[in-house]
Amino acid sequence: MNDPAAEEPTEAEAPVCPRHPDRVAYVRCQRCGRPACPECQRPAAVGVQCVDCVRESKRTAPRVRTVFGGSADSATVNGRPVVTLTIIAVCAVSWLLQLLTSGAWTEALWFWPWGGLIEPWRFLTASFLHSTSPLHILFNMYALWITGQFLEPLLGRMRFGVLCLLSAVGGSVAVLLLAGDPATSDAWVTPVVGASGMVFGLFGAMLPVMRRLGRSMGQVLVLLAINGAIGFFVPNISWQAHLGGLVTGALVAAAFAYAPKERRAAVAWVVPLVGIALLAGLAVLRYSSLGML
């Protein structure tokens, strides 16, 4: 006669989780059949799967993209606007350096038309500086966060980064183009700082993006009108940089938004090259027309 106690499985025979051998696991993955402890279980359409199978399925799954070329995965609530957060962090660190160096950091990077002629990198670096007033940087970073977390997942990180950088340079180029006569205009010797050109580039980008998505642009237009008016009625604000960033951002976003699907990858590389060439060409023409080159 068989002993019932002898037929019961011992602790050594109990299934254990491959990732945690010290844990008994009677629940098995629906995909690979291996035991999975509660920590390694992930809910599936039927039953559960182990973390290894979930990771493998994500790796092999085809990547779905938005109509603008961005990854649909990054457009979910779990997606992080990495470029947006990076720009905010750079601006915050730069602002602290402005305060700690008593203006030396600011003077090394700010833009003014005469300075851009000798040190052209100032066309870009001025966008990462702000006035010492916290309101200036707080307003720009808030606007950057609001627009960035919407646009970056749709466009993709590379396209969004190109949009930000070209808009920043476009704002400085507009300051140069609209500076007037260097012999009589104070604009040639007035330093300009702030990410406003970049922010207005994102505002401008909202127009073709919203139109491409078939959404109402009423709120965007109101936002543009209010912020655009501030530049004309509040002193010490460069409306020229706002205008340059707005136009540049709208054109760059339109190129991305209406690129044919089969040429979307090529357009992503062509736009920054053409954008840099056009902005540099405009600056060179402006300086040359005044006999400075």
Backbone bond lengths (Angstrom), bond angles and torsions (degrees), N, CA, C in turn:
res aa  C-N    CA-C-N  psi(-1)  N-CA   C-N-CA  omega(-1)  CA-C   N-CA-C  phi
1 M - - - 1.462 - - 1.533 109.29 -
2 N 1.330 116.91 132.32 1.462 120.71 -177.73 1.519 111.05 -73.70
3 D 1.329 114.73 144.75 1.464 121.01 177.33 1.530 108.53 -87.70
4 P 1.355 119.39 115.85 1.476 120.96 -178.69 1.522 113.17 -57.16
5 A 1.310 116.37 -35.03 1.469 119.33 -178.85 1.519 111.35 -65.19
6 A 1.337 116.30 -30.43 1.467 119.44 -178.60 1.513 111.75 -72.85
7 E 1.371 117.80 -23.06 1.451 121.01 -178.66 1.532 113.08 -84.16
8 E 1.352 117.95 -13.40 1.453 120.27 -179.94 1.524 110.02 -71.65
9 P 1.363 118.54 138.22 1.459 120.04 179.88 1.515 111.03 -66.07
10 T 1.276 116.65 140.03 1.464 122.23 177.85 1.510 108.84 -83.06
11 E 1.346 115.40 170.90 1.463 120.08 -179.13 1.516 111.10 -63.76
12 A 1.367 117.16 -32.04 1.463 120.82 -179.78 1.518 111.45 -69.49
13 E 1.326 117.43 -26.99 1.446 121.30 -178.61 1.521 112.38 -86.84
14 A 1.317 118.80 -9.57 1.463 121.60 -178.50 1.522 109.32 -68.86
15 P 1.345 118.11 141.10 1.469 120.57 179.61 1.525 110.64 -66.12
16 V 1.320 115.84 141.37 1.464 121.26 -179.50 1.529 108.99 -123.89
17 C 1.300 115.40 156.28 1.469 121.77 179.23 1.530 109.25 -72.05
18 P 1.335 119.11 127.34 1.466 120.82 -179.68 1.532 113.16 -59.31
19 R 1.318 117.09 -31.16 1.468 120.16 -179.45 1.524 112.24 -84.56
20 H 1.329 115.96 -22.02 1.467 120.91 179.28 1.531 107.92 -135.71
21 P 1.313 117.69 81.16 1.471 121.35 -174.18 1.522 114.26 -61.08
22 D 1.309 117.31 -15.52 1.470 119.32 -179.64 1.524 112.26 -86.15
23 R 1.346 116.82 2.87 1.459 120.41 -177.09 1.526 110.55 -117.17
24 V 1.304 115.59 126.33 1.464 121.48 175.81 1.528 108.45 -74.29
25 A 1.343 116.81 133.67 1.464 120.89 -177.32 1.522 109.02 -138.13
26 Y 1.326 115.51 113.95 1.471 120.35 178.92 1.530 111.74 -95.45
27 V 1.315 117.76 -11.28 1.462 121.56 177.30 1.519 108.46 -88.13
28 R 1.335 116.38 131.65 1.466 120.76 -177.56 1.529 111.27 -112.05
29 C 1.317 114.60 149.71 1.461 121.54 177.90 1.525 109.63 -66.39
30 Q 1.316 117.49 132.82 1.463 122.13 -179.46 1.533 112.27 -69.24
31 R 1.314 117.40 -14.85 1.463 120.45 -176.42 1.529 112.32 -98.06
32 C 1.329 117.24 -50.53 1.469 119.74 -177.07 1.518 113.30 -104.73
33 G 1.331 117.80 -14.80 1.460 120.97 177.67 1.511 114.39 83.46
34 R 1.317 118.55 0.57 1.458 119.81 -179.19 1.525 110.42 -79.96
35 P 1.333 117.33 151.87 1.468 120.12 176.26 1.526 110.27 -64.19
36 A 1.320 116.96 148.66 1.457 121.76 179.13 1.517 109.09 -140.70
37 C 1.312 116.33 125.16 1.456 120.77 178.46 1.523 108.86 -74.61
38 P 1.326 118.78 167.84 1.474 120.11 -178.57 1.527 113.48 -55.08
39 E 1.317 118.15 -34.97 1.463 120.43 -179.65 1.521 112.41 -68.60
40 C 1.326 117.70 -28.33 1.463 122.27 -177.21 1.522 113.01 -97.95
41 Q 1.312 118.26 1.82 1.457 121.43 -179.38 1.524 110.87 -86.96
42 R 1.316 115.28 139.03 1.449 121.06 175.52 1.524 108.05 -129.28
43 P 1.327 118.28 131.11 1.482 120.37 -179.10 1.528 110.93 -60.79
44 A 1.315 115.84 138.20 1.461 122.24 177.69 1.522 108.89 -125.66
45 A 1.329 116.09 176.14 1.465 119.57 178.65 1.517 110.59 -57.83
46 V 1.340 116.81 -38.93 1.463 122.87 175.49 1.521 107.86 -128.44
47 G 1.314 117.31 116.71 1.447 119.98 179.10 1.523 112.15 71.43
48 V 1.345 114.67 -144.22 1.466 120.64 -179.58 1.522 109.05 -131.73
49 Q 1.320 115.72 161.20 1.458 122.87 173.16 1.523 108.52 -125.59
50 C 1.321 115.68 157.01 1.452 119.83 178.08 1.534 109.46 -81.89
51 V 1.309 116.26 163.26 1.471 120.47 -176.58 1.525 111.40 -63.83
52 D 1.333 117.40 -32.45 1.466 120.08 -179.77 1.526 111.18 -66.04
53 C 1.318 117.53 -41.80 1.458 120.64 179.82 1.521 111.18 -69.61
54 V 1.332 116.55 -37.38 1.463 119.95 178.02 1.519 110.17 -63.99
55 R 1.340 116.85 -42.86 1.460 120.87 179.11 1.528 110.89 -63.92
56 E 1.316 117.33 -41.58 1.462 121.50 -179.41 1.520 111.13 -67.02
57 S 1.338 116.92 -39.20 1.468 119.27 179.79 1.525 111.03 -66.63
58 K 1.323 117.28 -35.89 1.467 120.00 177.15 1.521 111.04 -67.49
59 R 1.349 116.21 -36.42 1.456 120.20 -177.87 1.512 111.85 -69.18
60 T 1.325 116.99 -37.04 1.462 121.33 -175.93 1.522 113.25 -92.28
61 A 1.343 117.73 -11.06 1.465 120.13 -178.44 1.521 109.96 -69.68
62 P 1.327 118.07 141.76 1.473 120.14 177.19 1.517 110.75 -64.16
63 R 1.342 116.14 139.67 1.453 121.25 -178.17 1.532 109.71 -81.45
64 V 1.311 115.27 122.27 1.462 121.41 178.41 1.519 108.61 -90.38
65 R 1.335 116.53 133.07 1.460 120.90 -177.56 1.527 110.78 -116.21
66 T 1.321 114.14 156.02 1.453 120.70 176.92 1.528 109.34 -75.69
67 V 1.314 116.95 174.32 1.467 120.68 -179.47 1.525 111.29 -68.01
68 F 1.339 117.50 -12.50 1.463 121.04 179.72 1.529 112.06 -100.19
69 G 1.342 116.68 -6.25 1.448 119.97 -179.76 1.505 114.68 104.84
70 G 1.323 118.35 -5.65 1.456 120.83 177.90 1.519 111.11 -75.11
71 S 1.321 116.17 158.99 1.459 121.32 179.46 1.515 109.48 -76.37
72 A 1.328 116.12 127.48 1.464 119.98 179.81 1.523 111.35 -65.15
73 D 1.350 116.98 -26.98 1.459 119.72 178.65 1.525 111.01 -62.56
74 S 1.341 116.75 -41.04 1.455 119.95 -178.59 1.513 112.53 -75.11
75 A 1.340 116.64 -10.89 1.462 120.43 179.20 1.516 111.89 -84.69
76 T 1.333 118.02 -4.16 1.447 120.87 179.58 1.518 109.74 -81.33
77 V 1.314 115.72 176.26 1.462 120.41 -179.34 1.518 111.42 -64.66
78 N 1.324 118.05 -21.98 1.458 120.88 179.69 1.520 112.44 -84.25
79 G 1.329 117.07 -10.15 1.454 119.85 -179.26 1.518 111.15 -74.42
80 R 1.323 115.54 139.51 1.465 120.30 179.39 1.517 109.40 -107.13
81 P 1.328 118.67 130.58 1.465 120.79 175.21 1.522 110.17 -75.38
82 V 1.326 116.18 79.35 1.462 121.76 -171.05 1.521 111.64 -60.99
83 V 1.323 117.49 -44.94 1.469 120.59 -178.38 1.524 110.01 -64.03
84 T 1.310 116.85 -43.79 1.461 120.69 178.87 1.521 110.99 -58.95
85 L 1.312 117.02 -48.62 1.460 121.36 -179.89 1.527 111.24 -63.86
86 T 1.334 116.75 -36.59 1.468 119.92 179.06 1.517 111.25 -65.35
87 I 1.324 117.45 -44.27 1.467 120.64 179.32 1.524 110.23 -63.51
88 I 1.319 117.08 -41.96 1.463 120.37 178.01 1.522 110.30 -60.97
89 A 1.341 116.55 -43.19 1.467 120.16 179.88 1.527 111.36 -64.41
90 V 1.326 116.93 -42.69 1.470 120.37 179.22 1.525 110.55 -62.53
91 C 1.332 116.95 -43.74 1.467 120.15 179.12 1.525 111.24 -64.22
92 A 1.328 117.32 -38.69 1.464 120.39 179.93 1.529 110.93 -65.99
93 V 1.334 116.36 -45.28 1.474 119.51 178.63 1.521 110.08 -64.20
94 S 1.326 116.90 -42.01 1.457 120.69 179.54 1.526 110.86 -61.99
95 W 1.324 117.24 -40.18 1.467 120.57 179.15 1.519 111.14 -63.50
96 L 1.331 117.09 -40.78 1.466 120.54 177.37 1.532 110.99 -63.74
97 L 1.329 116.49 -39.17 1.462 120.11 177.28 1.530 111.11 -65.25
98 Q 1.324 116.48 -34.74 1.464 119.58 176.08 1.527 110.89 -60.11
99 L 1.327 115.77 -41.49 1.457 119.79 -179.24 1.523 111.60 -73.28
100 L 1.321 116.66 -41.01 1.464 120.71 -175.28 1.526 112.64 -72.43
101 T 1.331 116.93 -27.97 1.469 120.22 -177.68 1.524 112.77 -97.33
102 S 1.325 116.56 8.42 1.467 121.32 177.92 1.527 112.79 56.10
103 G 1.313 115.88 36.68 1.465 120.61 175.59 1.506 115.42 96.78
104 A 1.331 118.40 -9.83 1.468 120.19 -178.81 1.525 110.95 -64.05
105 W 1.312 117.14 -41.04 1.467 121.57 178.28 1.530 110.27 -64.25
106 T 1.320 116.44 -38.91 1.457 121.17 179.44 1.525 110.77 -63.96
107 E 1.320 117.08 -47.92 1.461 121.56 -178.15 1.526 111.94 -64.35
108 A 1.330 116.87 -28.16 1.464 120.17 -179.32 1.521 112.83 -74.38
109 L 1.358 116.97 -20.00 1.463 119.51 -171.97 1.519 115.04 -125.73
110 W 1.337 118.72 -12.03 1.461 118.11 -176.45 1.526 111.18 -69.34
111 F 1.332 115.30 166.63 1.464 120.44 -176.31 1.525 110.77 -115.63
112 W 1.310 115.47 139.10 1.451 123.16 164.23 1.522 105.86 -148.70
113 P 1.318 119.36 151.11 1.470 121.04 -170.93 1.525 114.64 -53.30
114 W 1.327 118.03 -41.17 1.466 118.59 178.22 1.526 110.66 -65.49
115 G 1.315 117.03 -39.48 1.465 120.79 179.93 1.505 112.83 -66.54
116 G 1.340 116.52 -36.55 1.456 120.15 179.16 1.509 112.88 -64.54
117 L 1.335 116.50 -27.49 1.464 120.33 178.11 1.522 111.17 -66.16
118 I 1.325 116.85 -40.31 1.470 121.59 -176.40 1.528 111.12 -88.83
119 E 1.320 116.82 -37.79 1.475 122.12 -176.58 1.532 108.79 -127.94
120 P 1.320 116.65 84.67 1.477 120.23 -171.78 1.517 114.74 -65.38
121 W 1.317 118.88 -17.03 1.466 118.73 179.37 1.534 111.29 -65.36
122 R 1.329 116.77 -17.07 1.460 119.81 179.45 1.531 111.82 -64.83
123 F 1.331 117.86 -21.76 1.461 120.49 176.45 1.534 110.69 -57.53
124 L 1.323 117.23 -29.81 1.458 121.78 -179.17 1.523 112.71 -100.98
125 T 1.328 116.98 -45.11 1.472 120.02 -170.90 1.519 113.47 -64.00
126 A 1.325 118.25 -26.44 1.463 120.00 -179.18 1.519 111.97 -62.20
127 S 1.326 117.43 -23.77 1.463 120.76 -178.68 1.524 112.78 -72.46
128 F 1.320 117.66 -12.51 1.458 120.75 179.23 1.524 111.84 -102.76
129 L 1.336 115.54 11.59 1.459 122.16 176.25 1.524 109.31 -112.30
130 H 1.340 116.10 159.56 1.462 121.19 176.18 1.520 108.85 -147.29
131 S 1.310 115.67 166.42 1.458 119.40 174.78 1.529 108.65 -67.77
132 T 1.310 116.09 165.02 1.467 119.61 -177.62 1.522 112.64 -70.80
133 S 1.320 116.88 -13.66 1.470 119.97 177.14 1.528 110.14 -70.35
134 P 1.322 118.53 127.40 1.478 120.39 179.76 1.529 112.70 -60.82
135 L 1.332 117.36 -27.63 1.467 119.88 -177.88 1.518 111.83 -61.56
136 H 1.342 117.19 -35.88 1.455 120.68 -177.68 1.522 110.73 -62.60
137 I 1.313 117.03 -52.82 1.465 120.27 -177.13 1.532 110.52 -71.34
138 L 1.324 117.45 -35.72 1.466 119.30 -179.37 1.523 110.86 -64.48
139 F 1.328 117.15 -42.96 1.464 120.14 179.69 1.523 110.81 -63.95
140 N 1.335 116.79 -46.53 1.469 119.88 -178.43 1.521 111.93 -65.50
141 M 1.329 117.42 -41.25 1.463 120.07 -178.44 1.529 110.94 -70.21
142 Y 1.326 116.80 -34.11 1.468 119.04 176.23 1.522 110.33 -66.14
143 A 1.335 116.11 -44.74 1.472 119.70 178.42 1.517 110.92 -63.59
144 L 1.335 116.60 -39.22 1.463 120.73 177.89 1.524 110.90 -63.74
145 W 1.314 117.28 -41.03 1.463 121.09 -179.74 1.530 111.20 -66.40
146 I 1.328 117.23 -44.24 1.460 120.99 -177.76 1.528 110.51 -63.33
147 T 1.316 116.81 -47.24 1.466 119.74 -177.93 1.525 111.62 -77.48
148 G 1.333 116.38 -35.92 1.464 119.97 -177.08 1.515 113.81 -66.18
149 Q 1.320 116.84 -41.03 1.468 118.70 -178.27 1.529 112.04 -70.15
150 F 1.333 116.31 -16.04 1.462 120.28 174.67 1.524 111.32 -89.50
151 L 1.341 117.04 -46.10 1.462 120.84 -173.26 1.526 113.30 -80.32
152 E 1.307 117.69 -37.76 1.474 119.16 -173.87 1.526 113.42 -60.43
153 P 1.347 119.81 -46.55 1.467 118.04 177.74 1.525 113.20 -63.35
154 L 1.326 117.48 -32.97 1.459 120.27 -179.14 1.522 111.97 -72.34
155 L 1.329 116.46 -45.19 1.461 120.45 -176.43 1.526 112.59 -82.97
156 G 1.309 117.55 -26.63 1.458 120.73 -171.61 1.518 108.82 94.72
157 R 1.325 115.81 155.87 1.462 119.91 -172.95 1.526 112.70 -64.82
158 M 1.322 117.70 -42.01 1.454 118.76 -177.44 1.526 110.77 -66.30
159 R 1.328 117.83 -47.65 1.459 120.86 -179.68 1.521 110.94 -62.72
160 F 1.317 116.28 -40.51 1.458 119.24 179.79 1.526 110.68 -65.77
161 G 1.319 117.53 -40.71 1.454 120.32 177.05 1.519 112.06 -61.63
162 V 1.332 116.30 -41.53 1.469 120.85 176.94 1.520 110.06 -62.03
163 L 1.327 116.64 -43.52 1.462 121.39 179.05 1.531 110.84 -58.33
164 C 1.313 117.34 -45.68 1.467 121.41 -177.94 1.524 111.13 -64.59
165 L 1.323 116.97 -47.90 1.464 120.64 -175.49 1.523 111.61 -67.94
166 L 1.322 117.19 -43.34 1.459 119.53 179.04 1.532 111.26 -66.01
167 S 1.319 117.37 -36.91 1.462 120.14 177.83 1.515 110.80 -65.23
168 A 1.329 116.53 -39.46 1.464 120.25 178.59 1.523 110.75 -62.23
169 V 1.332 116.82 -47.31 1.464 120.71 179.49 1.528 110.02 -67.00
170 G 1.333 117.02 -39.04 1.461 120.64 179.03 1.516 112.35 -59.85
171 G 1.327 117.18 -35.90 1.455 120.06 176.77 1.514 112.02 -63.83
172 S 1.331 117.33 -42.94 1.465 120.99 179.11 1.522 111.39 -67.93
173 V 1.330 116.81 -38.60 1.465 120.12 178.78 1.526 110.05 -63.39
174 A 1.330 117.10 -37.86 1.457 119.90 178.27 1.529 111.18 -65.50
175 V 1.329 116.79 -36.85 1.462 119.99 175.68 1.521 109.89 -59.76
176 L 1.322 116.66 -41.40 1.470 121.08 178.40 1.526 111.14 -65.93
177 L 1.327 117.00 -47.21 1.459 120.81 -175.53 1.531 112.27 -65.60
178 L 1.325 116.94 -31.62 1.465 121.30 -175.73 1.523 112.55 -103.20
179 A 1.317 116.06 15.94 1.467 119.85 -175.44 1.519 113.19 -74.90
180 G 1.324 119.39 -15.33 1.457 121.57 179.74 1.521 112.65 82.61
181 D 1.308 115.54 -159.93 1.467 122.12 -178.30 1.523 109.60 -76.21
182 P 1.338 118.31 122.67 1.467 119.96 -178.79 1.518 113.58 -62.19
183 A 1.323 117.45 -19.58 1.465 119.92 -179.47 1.522 112.21 -79.54
184 T 1.305 117.24 -23.24 1.468 120.10 -175.10 1.530 113.99 -124.16
185 S 1.323 117.93 -18.61 1.466 120.53 -174.63 1.527 111.30 -91.98
186 D 1.338 115.20 130.93 1.467 120.36 176.27 1.522 112.14 -71.90
187 A 1.338 117.41 -15.11 1.459 120.48 -177.95 1.525 112.15 -60.83
188 W 1.329 116.98 -24.98 1.457 120.23 -178.14 1.521 112.52 -72.61
189 V 1.308 117.00 -20.03 1.469 119.84 -178.14 1.527 111.49 -120.38
190 T 1.337 117.28 8.45 1.460 121.10 179.83 1.527 110.40 -95.13
191 P 1.341 119.01 116.69 1.470 120.66 -179.90 1.525 111.47 -66.03
192 V 1.319 114.70 145.99 1.464 122.24 178.42 1.522 108.65 -123.56
193 V 1.324 116.46 131.03 1.468 121.40 176.30 1.523 108.70 -135.96
194 G 1.322 115.74 159.13 1.457 120.02 174.29 1.514 113.52 123.32
195 A 1.334 115.11 151.53 1.468 121.92 178.54 1.520 111.52 -89.05
196 S 1.342 117.39 16.67 1.463 119.53 -176.03 1.521 112.37 -63.20
197 G 1.342 117.62 -37.75 1.455 119.42 177.67 1.520 111.07 -60.69
198 M 1.327 116.23 -42.00 1.459 120.68 177.85 1.522 111.06 -65.51
199 V 1.326 116.19 -44.29 1.464 120.64 -179.15 1.528 110.75 -63.32
200 F 1.335 116.73 -43.16 1.465 118.86 178.54 1.529 110.59 -68.24
201 G 1.331 117.41 -27.15 1.452 119.67 173.24 1.520 111.21 -63.62
202 L 1.331 116.52 -37.57 1.465 120.31 176.88 1.524 110.51 -70.75
203 F 1.337 116.41 -37.46 1.467 118.98 174.74 1.537 109.95 -59.59
204 G 1.332 115.47 -46.40 1.463 119.38 179.38 1.513 112.60 -63.48
205 A 1.339 116.45 -35.13 1.462 120.61 179.71 1.522 111.90 -66.31
206 M 1.328 116.75 -26.36 1.463 119.72 -179.82 1.526 111.42 -62.69
207 L 1.328 116.83 -29.67 1.468 119.54 -176.02 1.529 112.62 -64.45
208 P 1.354 119.79 -56.72 1.467 118.10 178.60 1.529 112.98 -68.30
209 V 1.318 117.10 -29.95 1.462 119.38 179.15 1.520 110.70 -67.09
210 M 1.331 116.44 -47.65 1.463 119.37 179.64 1.522 111.06 -64.69
211 R 1.326 116.05 -37.92 1.468 119.12 178.44 1.522 110.79 -65.51
212 R 1.327 116.52 -39.76 1.470 120.72 179.17 1.523 111.04 -64.73
213 L 1.330 116.57 -33.68 1.463 121.07 179.33 1.525 112.59 -82.87
214 G 1.340 116.12 -8.03 1.456 120.00 -179.54 1.511 113.79 74.30
215 R 1.329 117.50 26.56 1.462 121.50 -178.81 1.526 110.37 -101.32
216 S 1.318 114.85 161.72 1.464 120.76 179.43 1.528 110.19 -68.73
217 M 1.342 116.31 138.87 1.451 122.15 179.99 1.526 111.94 -105.40
218 G 1.327 117.63 10.53 1.454 121.25 -176.86 1.520 113.17 -57.78
219 Q 1.327 117.39 -49.60 1.457 121.13 -178.36 1.524 111.13 -65.29
220 V 1.325 116.63 -37.98 1.462 120.25 179.24 1.523 110.41 -64.46
221 L 1.331 117.38 -41.95 1.457 121.23 -179.71 1.526 111.13 -65.79
222 V 1.324 117.05 -39.16 1.468 120.28 177.32 1.525 110.02 -64.20
223 L 1.328 116.28 -43.25 1.466 120.76 178.76 1.520 110.99 -61.38
224 L 1.317 116.76 -42.45 1.463 121.17 178.42 1.527 111.02 -63.97
225 A 1.319 116.50 -42.54 1.465 120.18 -178.26 1.519 111.25 -63.56
226 I 1.317 116.43 -43.54 1.466 120.04 -178.45 1.522 110.84 -66.03
227 N 1.317 116.41 -49.41 1.466 119.68 -177.85 1.521 111.83 -69.75
228 G 1.332 116.42 -33.60 1.452 118.83 176.96 1.514 112.16 -66.52
229 A 1.324 117.02 -37.63 1.462 120.89 179.61 1.518 111.68 -67.04
230 I 1.318 116.57 -33.22 1.469 119.89 -179.97 1.522 110.74 -58.07
231 G 1.336 116.55 -39.40 1.454 120.32 -178.45 1.516 114.06 -64.59
232 F 1.330 117.05 -23.51 1.458 120.77 -178.65 1.529 112.67 -93.17
233 F 1.332 117.15 -27.01 1.464 119.92 -173.68 1.531 113.57 -105.64
234 V 1.327 117.86 -19.29 1.464 121.20 178.50 1.521 108.47 -99.67
235 P 1.339 118.36 127.21 1.471 120.10 -177.96 1.529 112.10 -68.36
236 N 1.331 115.22 160.62 1.466 124.07 176.14 1.530 112.57 64.66
237 I 1.312 117.06 27.38 1.466 121.88 174.29 1.519 108.07 -121.38
238 S 1.320 115.96 129.89 1.468 120.58 -175.75 1.531 110.38 -85.25
239 W 1.328 115.47 96.56 1.467 118.27 177.19 1.534 110.55 -67.73
240 Q 1.345 116.88 -23.58 1.461 120.19 178.60 1.538 110.59 -63.91
241 A 1.340 116.11 -42.99 1.468 119.97 177.84 1.519 110.96 -65.71
242 H 1.331 116.91 -37.66 1.468 120.65 177.05 1.527 110.43 -60.75
243 L 1.331 115.34 -46.50 1.461 120.02 -177.98 1.522 111.30 -65.47
244 G 1.323 116.26 -44.60 1.466 119.45 179.70 1.512 112.90 -62.66
245 G 1.335 116.80 -42.82 1.460 120.15 177.56 1.507 112.36 -65.08
246 L 1.337 115.89 -40.10 1.468 120.88 -179.89 1.522 111.48 -60.91
247 V 1.331 116.60 -49.45 1.463 120.71 -178.49 1.525 110.58 -65.34
248 T 1.325 116.85 -44.94 1.461 120.52 -179.02 1.524 110.88 -62.13
249 G 1.325 116.50 -46.68 1.462 119.98 -178.80 1.513 112.56 -62.84
250 A 1.331 116.66 -40.08 1.461 120.28 179.86 1.523 111.19 -64.71
251 L 1.339 116.99 -42.03 1.467 120.41 -179.40 1.527 111.53 -68.40
252 V 1.324 116.93 -42.99 1.468 120.27 179.80 1.522 110.38 -63.66
253 A 1.320 117.02 -46.43 1.470 120.42 -179.42 1.521 111.52 -65.02
254 A 1.329 117.40 -36.07 1.464 120.13 178.41 1.525 110.40 -64.11
255 A 1.334 116.76 -39.59 1.464 119.81 178.02 1.524 111.14 -62.86
256 F 1.312 116.52 -40.96 1.467 120.22 178.35 1.528 111.41 -70.69
257 A 1.335 116.67 -41.38 1.463 120.73 -172.84 1.521 112.64 -69.56
258 Y 1.328 117.32 -34.73 1.457 120.17 -174.53 1.532 113.13 -108.72
259 A 1.323 116.54 16.78 1.467 119.73 175.50 1.527 109.42 -69.61
260 P 1.324 119.17 134.69 1.469 120.79 176.30 1.532 110.68 -58.20
261 K 1.305 116.28 145.41 1.452 120.61 -174.84 1.523 111.96 -56.79
262 E 1.334 116.97 -41.02 1.465 119.64 -176.90 1.528 112.18 -73.05
263 R 1.326 117.69 -15.00 1.465 121.04 -179.85 1.523 112.56 -114.25
264 R 1.319 115.68 11.52 1.458 120.14 -175.03 1.521 111.72 -61.68
265 A 1.334 117.52 -42.02 1.469 120.53 -179.29 1.526 111.26 -65.87
266 A 1.335 116.25 -40.00 1.466 119.49 179.63 1.524 110.97 -66.82
267 V 1.332 116.65 -40.62 1.456 120.65 179.64 1.531 110.98 -62.58
268 A 1.333 116.29 -34.91 1.461 120.26 179.20 1.524 111.96 -60.79
269 W 1.327 117.97 -28.13 1.468 121.59 177.72 1.530 111.89 -92.55
270 V 1.313 116.68 -31.71 1.467 119.71 -177.75 1.524 111.42 -72.17
271 V 1.341 117.21 -40.70 1.463 120.67 -175.48 1.531 112.51 -57.14
272 P 1.348 120.44 -49.30 1.467 117.46 179.42 1.522 113.39 -63.66
273 L 1.330 117.65 -36.22 1.459 120.24 179.47 1.525 111.27 -65.99
274 V 1.337 115.53 -46.79 1.457 119.59 179.22 1.532 110.49 -67.09
275 G 1.324 116.50 -39.88 1.461 120.12 -179.84 1.522 112.40 -61.98
276 I 1.327 116.53 -45.45 1.462 120.13 178.42 1.521 110.73 -63.23
277 A 1.339 116.11 -42.35 1.469 120.36 -179.26 1.535 110.81 -63.06
278 L 1.332 117.53 -44.19 1.458 120.62 -179.05 1.529 112.15 -66.03
279 L 1.328 116.93 -45.68 1.455 119.98 -178.94 1.528 111.19 -65.92
280 A 1.341 116.12 -42.16 1.467 119.34 177.09 1.521 110.56 -64.84
281 G 1.341 116.54 -39.10 1.457 120.40 179.44 1.518 111.96 -63.36
282 L 1.346 116.89 -40.98 1.459 120.53 178.67 1.525 111.29 -63.90
283 A 1.328 116.15 -41.12 1.464 119.66 178.77 1.525 111.03 -65.33
284 V 1.333 117.04 -43.52 1.463 120.70 179.97 1.525 110.49 -63.69
285 L 1.341 116.92 -42.58 1.457 120.09 178.67 1.529 111.73 -62.53
286 R 1.311 116.44 -39.67 1.467 119.82 179.53 1.524 111.23 -64.08
287 Y 1.319 115.74 -48.08 1.468 119.04 179.34 1.541 110.77 -64.88
288 S 1.321 116.81 -39.44 1.469 120.65 -178.60 1.525 110.89 -66.54
289 S 1.332 116.86 -39.08 1.464 119.57 -179.06 1.508 112.36 -63.68
290 L 1.330 116.55 -20.71 1.458 120.84 179.37 1.523 112.48 -100.74
291 G 1.362 114.61 7.83 1.447 119.58 178.23 1.510 114.88 73.03
292 M 1.331 117.37 23.73 1.462 120.30 -178.33 1.515 112.75 -94.05
293 L 1.314 117.24 -10.95 1.467 121.61 178.02 1.529 110.15 -122.69
